[in-house]
């Protein structure tokens, strides 16, 4: 059996630039021996392939189990892509390539974030096709990944994972602070975006908030949620559970770090519905350590008679749930205010709690009107001091007609 080994380096020179593509392969006489894969560079990355070609007019074309990757695992940006076919207009950086016939990729980079921090971006996904524009390290240009056809994977921003699942997805990263742009077209099954460590005001924890919709666009601190046939939905995983559903809504994030315990994660500061919205806010059990982060201020010791009166007075009615629908709604978690406009229908649910006793059964009270403003706030005692672990609220309903059902009042001694 004879074996023929051929190594070839091909360099193309043009009047304006130098383009180089190094190809090497081994040709064998006889079927049992597997051919050695060709290697080279493309857009500043290493490339392995079975066959390829390059011309000034047509660019580069490599195919057959193509792998395009960063040789150093800690490189920024880092890319590891496999596909059946990869084409590019040029072999020189920056990388501008089109991958086809089954794409699998891992992409990592960093993004300038709030308060001079750097956010770590990690993308792992599969798709039928992909278009890549990857700017080299230190460049002011944007990097863009466009995935199409059976997109399935995830992306992470500082460890917070969100799915990439649908018919198409576009991810774009720039040098400006907060300038992360992500668009996901969910297709029939929809798509989602997760926001970590959210709060409703400085004291109430919502936990992770998940947005579900047909399409989600995120640009910096602005999020547009388009529901499509499925509608747009928001839900937190607690301890306080906020749920919002509407045909579409817009969300705005703060720069982060404003709420206790939030770290540098960006907080929801405003949610505005487009179309009629349904909202539910369920508060956690009456536990001061869970509901409020701040302990009540120390109080001087009172005389025995006053202490006994205070013990009797430490029976109160607290809100545990709000459910409301309106033609439009604006939710401001940072200020704990809900503004509802048009055909407002809702209920608030109260429960009586007493020191050292089991909480009473919840009772629902309906309200309706053309406009309503709901404000949450810490409860206060007769002297104006905050009652640790207790929540109060103010509900203003206007319009004609107006209906608010109230709990029974004890007017006796």
C-alpha positions in Angstrom: 0.0 0.0 0.0 1.3 3.4 -0.9 0.7 6.7 1.0 1.1 10.1 -0.4 1.6 13.0 2.0 1.1 16.6 0.7 1.4 19.8 2.7 0.5 23.1 1.1 0.6 26.7 2.3 -1.3 29.2 0.1 -0.9 32.9 0.5 -2.9 35.4 -1.5 -1.7 39.0 -1.9 -3.7 41.9 -3.0 -2.7 45.5 -3.6 -4.7 46.7 -0.6 -4.2 44.0 2.0 -2.6 40.6 2.7 -4.9 37.6 3.1 -3.5 34.3 4.3 -5.2 30.9 4.5 -3.0 27.9 5.5 -4.3 24.6 4.4 -2.8 21.2 5.1 -4.0 17.8 4.4 -2.9 14.2 3.9 -3.9 12.2 1.0 -3.8 8.4 1.2 -3.9 5.7 -1.4 -6.2 3.0 0.0 -9.5 3.3 1.8 -8.7 1.9 5.3 -6.6 4.9 6.4 -8.5 8.0 7.5 -7.5 11.4 6.0 -5.9 14.0 8.3 -8.1 17.1 8.8 -7.0 20.5 7.3 -6.2 23.4 9.7 -5.9 27.1 9.3 -7.0 30.5 10.7 -10.2 32.4 10.0 -11.0 35.8 11.5 -8.4 35.5 14.2 -9.6 32.0 15.3 -8.3 28.5 14.6 -10.3 26.4 12.2 -10.3 22.6 11.4 -12.2 21.2 8.4 -12.2 18.5 5.8 -12.0 20.6 2.7 -11.9 24.3 1.9 -11.2 27.1 -0.7 -10.4 30.8 -0.8 -10.6 33.5 -3.4 -10.4 37.2 -3.3 -13.9 37.6 -4.9 -15.7 34.8 -3.1 -13.9 34.7 0.3 -13.3 31.6 2.3 -15.4 28.4 2.4 -14.6 25.5 4.7 -16.8 22.4 5.1 -17.0 18.9 6.5 -17.2 18.8 10.4 -15.9 22.4 10.7 -14.6 23.5 14.1 -13.9 27.2 14.6 -12.4 27.9 18.0 -10.2 30.0 20.3 -7.0 28.1 21.1 -6.7 29.5 24.6 -9.6 28.6 27.0 -9.4 31.9 28.8 -9.4 34.1 25.7 -11.7 37.1 25.6 -13.8 36.8 23.5 -13.8 33.0 23.5 -15.5 31.0 20.7 -15.9 27.3 20.1 -18.2 26.5 17.1 -19.0 23.4 15.1 -21.0 23.3 11.9 -21.2 21.5 8.6 -20.2 24.6 6.5 -18.7 28.0 7.3 -18.2 30.8 4.9 -16.6 34.2 5.3 -15.8 37.2 3.1 -12.3 37.5 4.5 -9.9 35.3 6.5 -8.6 38.3 8.5 -10.0 39.7 11.8 -12.6 40.7 12.7 -14.5 37.5 12.2 -17.6 37.9 9.9 -18.8 34.4 9.1 -21.9 32.4 8.3 -22.3 28.9 9.7 -24.8 26.4 8.3 -26.0 22.8 8.5 -26.3 22.2 12.2 -24.5 24.8 14.4 -23.3 24.3 18.0 -21.5 27.1 19.7 -20.0 28.4 23.0 -19.3 32.1 23.2 -17.9 34.0 26.2 -17.1 37.7 26.6 -17.3 40.5 29.1 -19.6 43.6 29.0 -19.2 46.9 30.7 -21.8 47.1 33.5 -23.1 49.6 36.1 -20.8 51.2 38.7 -17.7 50.4 36.5 -18.2 46.7 36.8 -17.8 44.1 34.1 -20.6 41.6 33.4 -19.6 38.1 32.3 -21.5 36.9 29.2 -21.8 33.2 28.5 -23.8 31.8 25.5 -24.3 28.1 24.7 -26.7 27.2 22.0 -27.6 25.0 19.0 -29.3 26.1 15.8 -29.6 25.2 12.1 -27.7 28.3 11.0 -25.8 31.2 12.6 -24.2 34.5 11.5 -21.3 35.8 13.6 -19.6 39.1 13.8 -17.0 38.9 16.6 -15.0 42.0 17.3 -11.4 41.3 18.6 -10.4 42.2 22.1 -10.0 45.9 22.7 -12.1 46.8 19.7 -14.9 49.4 20.1 -17.0 47.5 17.5 -20.0 45.4 18.5 -20.1 41.6 18.5 -23.3 40.0 17.2 -24.6 36.5 17.1 -27.7 35.6 15.0 -29.1 32.2 15.4 -32.0 30.8 13.3 -33.8 27.5 12.9 -34.7 25.4 16.0 -32.7 27.5 18.4 -32.1 25.8 21.7 -29.7 26.8 24.4 -29.2 29.5 27.0 -27.3 32.6 27.8 -26.0 33.9 31.1 -25.3 37.4 32.4 -23.2 37.2 35.6 -24.5 33.7 36.2 -28.2 34.5 35.8 -29.4 32.0 33.2 -32.1 32.6 30.6 -33.3 30.3 27.9 -32.6 30.7 24.1 -35.4 28.7 22.6 -37.5 29.4 19.5 -37.2 30.1 15.8 -34.5 32.8 16.0 -32.4 34.8 18.4 -30.0 37.8 18.1 -27.5 38.7 20.8 -25.4 41.8 20.5 -22.7 43.1 22.9 -21.0 46.5 22.9 -18.5 48.6 24.9 -21.1 51.0 26.4 -22.3 50.4 30.0 -25.5 48.3 30.1 -25.4 48.0 26.3 -26.4 44.4 26.1 -28.9 43.8 23.3 -30.8 40.5 23.2 -33.8 39.6 20.9 -35.4 36.2 21.1 -38.3 35.1 18.8 -40.0 32.3 20.7 -42.0 30.7 17.9 -44.9 28.4 19.0 -43.5 27.6 22.4 -42.5 31.1 23.4 -39.3 32.2 25.1 -38.3 33.5 28.6 -36.0 35.9 30.3 -34.9 35.5 34.0 -34.0 38.4 36.2 -32.2 37.5 39.4 -32.7 38.8 43.0 -35.6 41.2 42.5 -37.4 43.2 45.2 -40.7 45.0 45.7 -39.4 48.1 47.5 -36.5 47.9 49.9 -38.0 45.2 52.1 -40.1 42.7 50.2 -38.2 40.0 48.3 -39.6 38.7 45.0 -36.8 36.3 44.2 -36.1 35.4 40.6 -38.5 37.0 38.1 -39.3 35.1 34.9 -40.7 36.8 31.8 -42.5 34.6 29.2 -43.7 35.8 25.8 -43.6 35.2 22.1 -40.8 37.7 21.7 -38.5 39.5 24.2 -36.2 42.3 23.3 -33.7 43.6 25.8 -31.5 46.7 25.2 -29.5 47.8 28.2 -32.1 48.5 30.9 -35.2 48.4 28.7 -37.1 45.2 28.1 -40.0 44.9 25.6 -42.2 41.8 26.0 -44.5 41.0 23.1 -47.0 38.3 23.9 -48.3 37.2 20.5 -50.9 34.5 20.6 -49.7 33.3 24.0 -49.7 36.7 25.8 -47.0 38.1 27.9 -46.5 36.9 31.4 -44.3 37.8 34.4 -43.9 35.7 37.6 -41.6 35.8 40.6 -40.7 32.7 42.6 -41.0 34.2 46.0 -41.1 34.6 48.9 -43.5 37.4 47.7 -45.1 36.2 44.4 -45.9 38.9 41.7 -47.7 37.8 38.6 -48.6 39.9 35.6 -50.3 39.0 32.3 -51.1 41.2 29.4 -50.9 41.2 25.6 -47.6 43.0 25.9 -45.7 45.1 28.4 -42.5 47.2 28.8 -40.1 46.9 31.7 -37.4 49.2 32.9 -34.5 48.2 35.1 -32.6 50.4 37.5 -28.8 50.4 37.4 -28.7 48.0 40.3 -27.2 48.0 43.7 -30.0 50.2 45.1 -31.9 47.6 47.1 -30.4 45.8 50.2 -28.9 42.5 49.2 -29.3 43.1 45.5 -25.6 43.4 44.8 -25.0 44.7 41.3 -28.1 43.0 39.8 -30.5 45.4 38.1 -33.8 45.9 39.8 -37.2 46.2 38.1 -38.2 49.9 38.6 -41.3 50.0 36.3 -43.6 47.6 34.4 -46.1 49.2 32.0 -48.8 47.1 30.3 -50.0 47.5 26.7 -53.5 46.3 26.8 -55.6 45.0 29.6 -53.6 43.6 32.4 -54.2 41.1 35.2 -52.0 41.5 38.3 -51.6 39.4 41.4 -49.3 40.1 44.4 -49.2 37.5 47.2 -47.2 38.4 50.2 -45.2 35.8 52.3 -46.3 34.5 55.7 -46.3 37.0 58.6 -42.7 36.5 59.4 -40.8 39.7 60.2 -37.5 38.2 59.1 -38.8 37.3 55.7 -41.2 40.2 55.0 -39.0 43.1 56.3 -35.3 43.2 56.3 -35.1 46.1 58.8 -35.7 45.4 62.5 -38.0 47.7 64.4 -36.3 50.4 66.5 -35.7 49.7 70.2 -38.5 51.1 72.4 -38.2 52.2 76.1 -39.8 49.9 78.6 -43.4 50.9 79.3 -45.3 50.6 82.7 -47.0 47.3 83.3 -50.5 48.7 82.6 -49.4 50.2 79.3 -47.5 47.0 78.3 -50.7 45.0 78.9 -52.7 47.5 76.7 -50.1 47.2 74.0 -50.3 43.4 74.1 -54.0 43.6 73.5 -53.5 46.1 70.8 -51.0 43.9 69.0 -53.8 42.2 67.2 -54.1 43.6 63.7 -55.3 42.9 60.2 -52.7 42.6 57.5 -52.9 42.3 53.7 -51.9 39.0 52.3 -52.9 39.2 48.6 -54.0 41.7 45.9 -55.7 40.7 42.7 -56.7 43.3 40.1 -57.4 43.7 36.4 -57.5 47.0 34.4 -57.3 48.3 30.8 -53.8 49.5 31.6 -51.4 49.2 34.5 -48.2 50.6 35.7 -46.3 48.8 38.5 -43.4 50.5 40.2 -41.7 48.0 42.5 -39.1 50.5 43.7 -41.8 52.7 45.2 -44.4 49.9 45.9 -47.1 51.7 43.9 -49.6 50.2 41.4 -51.5 52.6 39.1 -54.5 51.1 37.4 -56.6 52.9 34.6 -59.9 51.9 33.0 -62.5 49.4 34.1 -60.7 48.5 37.3 -61.9 45.2 39.0 -60.1 43.7 41.9 -60.0 42.3 45.4 -57.7 42.7 48.4 -57.3 39.9 50.9 -56.8 40.5 54.7 -55.9 38.2 57.6 -56.1 38.9 61.3 -52.9 38.2 63.2 -52.2 38.4 66.9 -49.1 38.0 68.9 -48.6 34.4 70.0 -51.6 33.1 68.1 -52.3 31.4 64.8 -53.3 33.7 62.0 -57.0 33.9 61.2 -58.6 32.8 57.9 -58.1 35.2 55.0 -61.1 37.3 53.9 -61.5 38.9 50.4 -62.9 42.4 49.8 -63.8 43.5 46.2 -63.3 46.9 44.7 -64.1 48.5 41.4 -63.9 51.9 39.6 -62.4 53.7 36.6 -59.0 54.4 38.3 -57.2 53.0 41.3 -53.8 53.6 43.0 -52.5 51.0 45.5 -49.6 51.9 47.8 -47.8 49.4 50.1 -46.0 50.7 53.2 -44.8 49.5 56.6 -47.6 49.5 59.2 -47.3 52.1 62.0 -48.6 52.2 65.6 -50.5 55.0 67.3 -47.3 56.8 68.0 -46.2 56.7 64.4 -43.5 54.1 64.9 -43.1 51.2 62.4 -44.5 47.9 63.5 -41.8 45.3 62.6 -43.1 42.6 60.3 -46.4 44.3 59.5 -47.5 45.7 56.2 -50.1 48.3 55.5 -51.6 49.7 52.3 -53.5 52.6 51.0 -56.1 52.1 48.2 -57.6 55.1 46.3 -60.4 54.3 43.9 -62.1 57.0 41.8 -64.6 57.1 38.9 -68.3 56.5 38.5 -69.5 54.1 39.9 -67.0 53.3 42.7 -67.3 50.3 44.9 -65.0 49.3 47.8 -66.0 46.7 50.3 -64.5 47.3 53.8 -63.9 45.0 56.8 -66.1 45.3 59.8 -65.1 48.0 62.3 -65.4 47.6 66.1 -66.7 50.9 67.3 -67.4 49.7 70.8 -65.3 50.2 74.0 
